[in-house]
Amino acid sequence: MPTIDIKKQDLEKLINRKLTLPALEKHLMLAKAELKEYNADTDDLKVELSDSNRPDLWCAEGVGRQVRIALSGKPDEYPFFKPGRKATRIINVSREMKAVRPSIAACTVQGVRMSDDVLTQMIQSQDKLSEIFGRKRTTVSIGIYEMDRITFPVEYRLVEPSSVSFTPLGMKQKLTLAEIVERHPKGIAYGGIVKPFKKYPVLTDGMGRVLSFPPIINSAELGEVKTTTRNVLVEVTGTDLRMVTLTLNILAANFYDRGGDIDPVLVVYPYETDLGNRVTFPYDTSGTMKMRLSKFSAALGEDVQLADLKKRLSAYGLIVRGSKDVLAVSYPPYRDDIMHPVDLVEDYAISRGYDSFEPVMPRESTVGALSKLELFSDNLRGTLVGAGFQEIVSNILCSREELEDALFPAERLVEVDNVMSLAYSVLRNRVLPSLLNVEAASSKAFYPHKIFEAGEVAVLDDAENMGTRTDLNLAALISHPAANFSEMHTSLDILLYYLGIEYRLEPAEHPLFTQGRCGRILATGAELGFIGEVRPEALERRRITMPCAAFEINLNAVLTFVA
């Protein structure tokens, strides 16, 4: 979780009130934060944030805002988010940016007093947002520039890596983009983001001068902000427009809290985006969620009065409208974590204080124990380890690409809604692809390879309450120069023999296995799983150089045959 450093006096300025340490510690709970350390000599606070869904809190301004709102009892107003603002400054995006780093948002700030504390917090906010929220600048990176030296319009475009040179921050000589990637510390750290592309992104002003090489480094000429700076240009680039927009909204709110006036910037895209092709930033991403007071009370576990609900949520920065049972709760543009009414219940509980709830002791006594299925799977794990197999453990979440060659035509997967990363966008419905991924990374280990996993899979099932069910599958794989169906069949035969299950194999076709070298595993007419030799195309796709044979069985089904 993020840990930030704040000057206590600076935080008190943002809150508009002096606070004792005990009072400050109590108020920090509103931001899901904990005071880890205070140095009275330097006035330094070390604050640990425990919420990864609230990047707006990962800075002194965000923490101060949340406490200030609670003390005032009402949300802060940010007039620059209101519609009707006309932007006089423009950023033009080139069409080819769509394939590399397609999203950019920007605004300007006038009249900010860039003291040492403000500059330190600005740098810290950039670092936390781009490193953690922006996944080490992959999806979000930030640039801040001395605006008075910039001539608009600004161009966001691609160039040949050796065709453009400028003096990057931290150096005194000019380097080309190709040289920055190889020689500059930031280029070495983040160059992998742009190296897959033939051309690299740059931001240049109306006079052709380089502002920055996003997401790597700013120009020392235009991109160095000092304590004497009063007016700045703030830009955010990335691969996800929603995340880019939210990041800019957070930064704009932070600078506004510091006394700056926020002016909009028009970004002109030559291609369609989720917000259109002419977007004025900062962009109002606030939203409203409807819920019933009765549902709210049910989720909280106690009756909540409408007046108290409005008071507590208002003191947490939300706006509550409605009467009687139906409510509409609006959240600000610098928040993007309200996805379900339960999120509002949590905000109410935090605003009210968890210590205000009366604990209720359980009325029933229960004893926990491992399920029969888990005990059964433990027994099978021991059997396979005894047979020379090595157990691996992998995630049920994975990418669709990992499963594509193991799916039957029209076979559907359980997908993650509002996915943050394509690498974890679906739930696997088979374990075997996970074993193949491990085998792909094990080419330097001595052969033969014998691995297995007993893990959960998710399967669509209309008969279930939520439309899906979770099964426990067991998969095993062998890999060496002579791995074949017969050897894998022997391992399966030993396993089911010890379980006392009579089974038979029936020829079958499976997208992951070679035709004619695959079979269904049947017991008394019920299908337990499949076995076969992995087809060469699937191995080549993962760069596996040795033949592989494997089987996978459903332990839920197998358990029904075990006495």
N, C-alpha and C positions, 0 to 999 in steps of 0.2 A: 504494500500500500504506500501511497506517496507520503513523504515526510518533507515539510517545508520549514524554512527558517524565516522568522519575522522579528522585527524590532517591536518591543512592547509599546513604545511610545508611538510608533507608526500605526500600529493596529488600533490604538486608542483614538488617534486622529480619524481613522476611517469609521470607527464606531460612534464618534462624537461624545465619548464619555471615558473618564478614567475609571479603571477597575482594579480591585485588589486581585491577587493571584487566585484565591479561592473562588471569587465571583467569576473571574475569567475562565477558570476550569469548568465551572458549571455551565457557562454560556457556550463554551466550545462544544458541548454535547449537541447543541442545535445543528452544528455543522458535521456531526458524526466524527468529531475530532477529539484528540486527547493530548494534553500537555505532557510531553516527555521530559522536558528539561528547561530550566530558566537560569541564565547567567546574569546576575545582578550587575556585575562589573561592565559587561558589554551591552546589557539590555536585550539580549538575544533570547527569543523563545524558539523552541524546537517543537513543532506541532505535527502529530501523525494523524493523517486522514484515513478513515476506515471504509469509505464508500468509493468504489471504483466507477460508479454510475453517475457521479456528480463532478465532472471536471471543472465546473465553475467554482468549486470550493478549493481547488488546489493552488490557492494563492492568498496573500494577505487581503486583497480586495474582496475575494469571495467569502472568506471567513468573516471579515468585518461586515459585509453586506448582510449576511444571514443573522448575525447578532444584532446589527442596527435595526433591521426590520422587526425582530422580536421585541426589542426595547420600545420601538415606536408603535408597534401593534398594527402596522399597515404596510403594504408593499411599497417599494420605491418606484418612482416613475422614471422612465427612460424615453423622453420625447422623440429622440431620433429614430425610434422604431415606427412612429406613426406614418401612415401613408401620405402621399402628396408631396414628398420631398423631391426636389429637383437636383440632380447631380450635375455639377459643372466640370467634373474631372472624369476622364474616360480611360479604361484599359481595354485594348483590343486584343482578342485571342486569335491566333492563327489556326486554320482548319486542321493542320497536321498534329496539333497538340492533343486532339481527341484520343489518339492511339498511345500517347505517352503519359501525360499528366494533365488530364482534361479540365480540372476544376480550379478556379481561382475566385477569391472574394477579397474586397479591400474597402477601406474607409480612410479618411484623414482625421487628424486630431489637432485642434487649434488651442493654443494657450495652456498647455500642460506644463507644470513646473517640475522639470526633470531633476529632482534632488538625488543625492546618493541613494537614499532609501527607495525612491521611486524607480530609479534605474536598476537597482539590485532586484527589486520585485519584478520588474518588467522582464529581465533576463531569466529569472527563476520561472516565471509563468511560461515564457517561450519554451524553456527546457522541459518542464513537466508536461505541457500539452503536446509538444511534438514527440517527445520520447515515449510517453506512456499512452496517452490518448491517440497519438498519431503513429504508434507502433514504430518507433525509431525513425520518424520522418517518412516512412513508406506511404502512409495514407494522408498525413497532414504535416506540413512544415510552415514555419512562420518567418516573415521578414519585416523588419521595422527600419524606416529610413528617415533622414532629415529632409522633410518635404520642401523646404524653401529652396533647395538646390535642384529640385526635379522639375523638368519641363514635361507637361502633359500634351498629348496622350501618351500613355505607357503601352509598350508592345510586349505581349507574352507569346514567344515563338520558339521554334527549334532552329538550331544552327549546327554546322559541322564542328566537331569537338576541337579541331585545330584552327578554325577560322576566326575565332573571337578570343581576345585576351583582355584581362583587366587585373588590377591589383586587389587580391582578396584580403579580407580582414586578417590581421595577424602576420602579414608579410609586407615587404617594401618594394618588391619587384613584380612586374607583370607576369602572369602565367596564362597559358591557354586553358580552355576547359579540360582538355586531355591531360595537361600537366597538373592541374589542380587535383584531379581524381587520383593521380599517382603520387603527388608530392605533398599536398596540403594535409594536415592532420584530419580536418573534417572531410576532405575528399577520400582519404584512406578509410575513414570510419563509415561514410555513407555513399561512397561511389558505387557500391553494388546496386543501388536503386536505379541508376541511369545507365550503367554499363551494358545491359542487354540491348540498348537502343543504338541505332547508327547516328542519330542526332540527339543533342542535349538541349534542355530548356534554358532560356535566359529571359530576364526582364530588362528591357531597355527603355529609356525615356525618349521624349520627342526629339532630342538632339543626337540620339544613337548611342548614348553613354550607358554602360552596363550598371544596373542596380544590383543584380544578384544572379547567381547560378543556382536556382532552386532545384532540389532541396538541400544543396551543399553549403554554400557560403555567400555572404553579402560582399559587395564591393567596398573597399576601404574609402573610396572617394565619396560615394553617396549613401552607403549603408552603415555608417558608423554614427551611433547616437551618443551624445555627450550630455553632461549636466547642464550645459548652456542651451541645449535644444529646447525649443518651445512648440514647434509644429512638426508632426510626424505623419508619414504614410505607413499604414499597417496593411499588409497583404498576407493571405493564407493560400497556399496551393496544395493540391492533393489529388487523390484518385477517387474520393467519395465526396460528392457535392454536399450531402447532408452534414457530414462531419466538418467539412471546410466552412460551411455557413455557420454552424454552431460555434466553432472555434473563434471565428471573427466576432460573433455576437458577444461571446465572453470577453474578448479583449476590448471591444468597444465599451461594454459596461464597466470594465475595470478602469479604462482611461476617463470615462465620464465621472466615476466615483473620485477620481484624482483631480477633478476640476476642469477637465478638457471639454471642449465643444466638438461634437462628432458631426462631421460632414460626410454625405454619401458619395460613393464612387459608382459610376455606371460601368458594368462589365459587358462588353459586346461579344457574344459567342457566334461563330459562323455555323454552329450546329445546335440542334435542340438539346436542352437539358431539362431536368425535372422542374426547373423554375422558369423556363422559357429561354430565349436567346438574347434578350436584353434585360439584365437583372441589376437592380439598384441595391447595393449593399451599404450598411447592414440590412439584412432581410428579416422581416418579422416572422419568426417560426413559432410564435406562441400558439397554444391550442386550448381547446375546451373539452373536458370530459364530463359526461352526464352520469349520474348515479342516484339511487334512491337512498333516503335517509335510513330506511328500514334495513336495506342491504349493508349500509355502512355500519350500523349498530351490530348486525349479525356477524360481520367480519371482525369487528373489534371485540365482541364478546360481552358488551354491556350497552345499555341504552344511552344514546347521545342526544342531547338537546340541540335544536337547530341554532339557537343563539350562541351556544358554546362552540359548536362546530365552525360557524362563521368566524368567530373571534380567534380560535386557535389556528385555522388555516390562513386567515388574513395575516396573523402574526408570523406566519411561515413564508409569506411572499406570494400567496395565492389569492385569487379573487373568487368569492362564492356568490352566485346568484340563484334565485329561485325561492320558493316558499313551500311549506308543508313537506311533502315527501320527495318531490323531484328537484334535484339540484344540478347546477352547471358550475363546474370548477375550472377556472382558467389558470394556466401556468405561464410564466414569463418566457421570452425568447432565448434566454441564456440557459434554459433547462431543457433537456431532451430525454429525461428518465421517466416521465409519466406515461406508462404504457397500459396500465390496468387500474381499475378503481382501488385495488388493494394498495397501490402506491400512494394514493391519497390518504388511506387509512394509516399508513406508516408515517406520513407527514404530520397527521393530526397527533399521533401518539408521541412523536418526537417533540412537537411544539408544546404539547401539554406536559410532557415529562413522564418517563417510564416509572419514576418513583411515585407518581400520583395514583397508579393503579393498585387496587387492593389484591394481593395474591390469593388465589383459591387453591386449596389443597386437593389433590386427586381423590375422588370418591371410591374408586375401584383400584384394587391392587392387582398388578399383572406381573408375570415373570417372563422375561425375554429368553428366547432360545433360537438356535439355528433351525431354519426350515428343513423339512425332509429332503427337498431338492438340493439345498446347499450341502447337507451332509452327504448326499449321494454323489454330488460333483466332487467333493473332497476325496471320497473313496476312489473315484475314477482318476483323479489327479495322481494319487499315490500309485495306482496301477501303471499308468503311463510313464511316470518317473522311473518305476522299477523296470520298465521295458526299454529304458535308455533314452526316453524323450526328455527334452528340456522345456519347461513351461515359460511362456511369455504372457505379458499382460498389456493390452492396448485399449484405446478409447472406443467407446460405442459411437461417438461423434466422429465423422470423417467427411471427406469431400465426395461429391457425386462421381468424380473422375475415378476414384479408387475402386468404385463398385461397378462401373459401366460394363466391363467385359465379363462380369459375373451375373448379369441380369438377363432374364428371359425377355423376349419382345413384349412391350406394353406393361412390364412389371413396374409397379410404383413403389416409392420409398417414403418413409416418414421424414418430412422436411422441417427445418428450423425456420420459424417465421421471423422476419426482421433481422436476418442474419448479419452478424458483424464481420464474419470472415468466411470466404468460400471454402477454406480448409476444414471448416466444421459446420457445414451447411445441411447435412443429412445424418440420419441415424442408420447405422449399418443393419442389413437384414441377414448377413452371413458373416461368419468369423474368418473364413478362409482367405479373403482378400487381405485381412490384417496380417495373417501369417506370411503371405507373399510379400508384403511390404517389409517385414522383418528379414525375410530371406534375401530380398534385394539389397539390403544394407549389410549383409553378412558374407559377402564374397571373399573376404580375406581370412575368414575362419576356416579351420581345417575341416575337410569333409570326412565322413558323411554328416549331414545336418538332419537332426530329428527334433522337431519342435511341435508344441501343441498349445492350445488355449481353450479354457472353458470360460466363456464370456457371454454377456447379454447381447441380444439382438432385438430390434423393434420391427414388428410386422403389422401391416394394415389389416384390420379385422373389424368389419361392420357389426359383428355380433357383440363386440366389447363396448363398454360404456363410453369411452372416449374415442372409439373408432380404431384403436391400436391395442396391441398386447406386447408384453415383453417376455421373450423366451430365453432359455439358457441353452446355448449350443456348445458342443465340443468339436473342435477341429484339430486334425493332426496332419503334419506334412513331413515328407522325407525328401532329401535332395542330395544327389551324388551322381557320378557319371553313369551308373547303371540303374538308377531309381526307376521302378516300374510298377505296374498295377498289381502284380502278384505279391511283391514285397509289402505293399500297403495293405493288400487284402489279408496277409498273414497277421499284421498288427491288429487290424479290425477283428479278425477271427478270435485272437487271443483275448481281446477286451470283452467281446460279447460272450465268449465261453465262460469267463470268470463271473459274468453277471447271470449266467444260466438262461440266456435268451437264444432260442432257435430262430434263425433268420435265413433268408435267401437273397441272392442278387438277381436283378432283372435288368437286361440291357436297356439303356436309356440314352437320351441326348441332353447335354448340359452346355451352356455357353462357355463355361470355363474349362471344359475337358475335351480331349481329343475324341472325335467320333469313332465309335467301336471300342474305345478303351474307357468306358464310363458305365456305371450301373447304379440303379436305385437299391437302397437297403430296405428290405421288407420283412416284417414280422407279423404273422397272422393277418396278412392283408393290409396292415398299417405301414405307412412309409416312415422310416426312422431318419433317413438322410440319403447321402450320395457318396460315391467313391469313384476315383478315376485318375488318369494321368493328365496333368495340366497341359493344355495345348501350347505349342511353341509360340504362337502369336502373343499370348498372355505373358509368357516368360520374356520375350523380346521387348515388350512394351515396358517392362520393369527392369530391363537390362539384367535379367537372371541368366547366367550362362550354363547352368546345369539342369538336367531333367528333374522334374518334380512330380511326385504322386501324392495324393491327399484324400482324406475323407472328412465329412462333417455330418454329425448326427444331432438331432434335437433331443436334449436330455429330458425335457418335459414329456415327450412321447416315450422315450426309453424307460422312464421311471414307472410308467403304467404296467410294464411287463416284469418288473422286479417285485418279488414277493416281499 
